[in-house]
Every structure is written in structure tokens, then in C-alpha cells.
């Protein structure tokens, strides 16, 4: 019984056939020409006949070689696919995932995703990179930070992007506010109030100002903060209304929360520089289960 040829021998022989030269094939494979010739002779011994016709100025397949050619290519391609799948599987068994995102998402929508990730992939740690505004997140990912980014849709992005859903914003009202009697609140009804606002270095400042501008007014602030939970608690303590991502509202403040008459939301997307790594794709599979999914036509995208 003839020996089965190895993938290495087949790939070396294919290089000779494709280059039509032992010299060029050896250079491509970065081995010596005598070593390549030995590998081809060993393949011919395993097959039981000559596969290469050695010419004064090159090489070409024999009749047996021409018959072997499509099967050899298929065998080498299958072996390469098998190795790639194995490597990708191993990547999900150890190492870390570098995730670039916004603090509001890290403490809100992504919190259950990260918890689920460690249940499903306990040997892969997550390294969070948090940026307070969208532009800083986008610039850092473009510069090489992170296996993937999850945030608001970047501007003029050329790499892969996938929409994960929509993050809804709600208003937190002071206690005994007359608007707490309503199921939903119109932003226009809050134009005369003193607001709990965000520091301009916090990305939510842009959201609040844009939302109020669409409602026809500029909010007047009583206090500014960088912390989203602090904004919600300031509002619930009576300082004034605050606009907060629904997943960032502490559960004990639920009685002070009202949805807006016209739902307000920003799209949450995942993006990367060139292609998704296996770990990034696995995290996105989890994220799709948890990111809020209100319909875009019912929101005001910012």
C-alpha cells in the first residue's frame, strides 16, 4: 500500500508547479533548492511515480502530476482551513479581549454582556478602554486601540460596522413633580426648569443639548457633572430634571423615571479597523442579546 502524501510535500510540489521552477519555488518557500528537490522526490516516492518533468529551463507537471493537481490544491486548501479554524478556536480559550467603549455603555447596556462573557469564556479577560466622547473613541480605535469598539456610529468610518440596537434615554424627575402623574413626558414641558446637566467633556452633554434644541429651547443648568449616576441622583433629590440612558438609571430611582413622549435614542454599533477577530465576533453575539432594541423610526437619532 502506497504511503499517503503529507500536506507539506503537496504544498512544496504545488509551489514548483505554480512557479514552473525549482529555483523560484525554493525562494518563495524560503528553503534551499536541494531541500526542495528532496521533498518533491519523497512525494514522488510516496505516490509511486514521477510528478514533475524537469526541463533545462524550468519544470512542468507530468501526466500523473496534471491528474494530481486539482486534488492536491483541494487537500492543501482544506488543511489551511482546518488550521485556521483550530487557531480561531484556540483564540477563544485563552488571552484577552480589548474592548473600547463609552463609560455609559460600560456601566449600562454592556454590563450584562460582560457578565455573560465571563460565564461563557472564563479564560479570556476583557480589557476595557473607556472614552468620554465619541470622537476620542473613534480616533483611538483608528490609531490601533481595541479588538473592537462599541459606541455610537462613527463618522466617515471605512472599516466593518454592525448595528447592535438603540439606547433609549429617559428623564429623571424631582420628587413631587407634577409631571410624575403622566406616563410620558414631553421635553417641551421642561423648558422652564433648571436642569441637571453634564460637563462638556462628557459625551452625554451633546445628547442633552441636541435633544433640547430639537424641542425648541436651550436648557438652563443648576449643576453639571461628569457622572451619569450622579446626574440621576441629583435629579431624584430635587435639583431638576436629568436626561439619562435607561440602562444607567439605578433601580431604586425607578419611581422618578418617565419615558419621553417622543422616544429619544442613539444607535449603538460595533466597529473595528479591518476585520472582526474571533473573540470580537463572539462578544458581538452576546451583545446582540442585551442591547436595547427600540425601533429607529420611533426615536430621534443624535
Secondary structure by P-SEA (a helix, b strand, c coil): ccccccaaaaaaaaaaaaaccaaaaaaaacccaaaaaaaaaaaaaaacccccccccccccccaaaaaaaaaaaaaaaaaaaaaaaaaaaaaaabbbbbbbbccccccccaaaaaaaaaaacccbbbbbbbbccaaaaaaaaaaccccccccccccccccbbbbcbbbbbbbbbccccccccccbbbcccccccccccccccccaaaaaaaaaaaacbbbbbccccccaaaaaaaaaaccbbbbbccccccccccccccccccbbbbbbbccccccccaaaaaaaaaaaaccccccccccccc
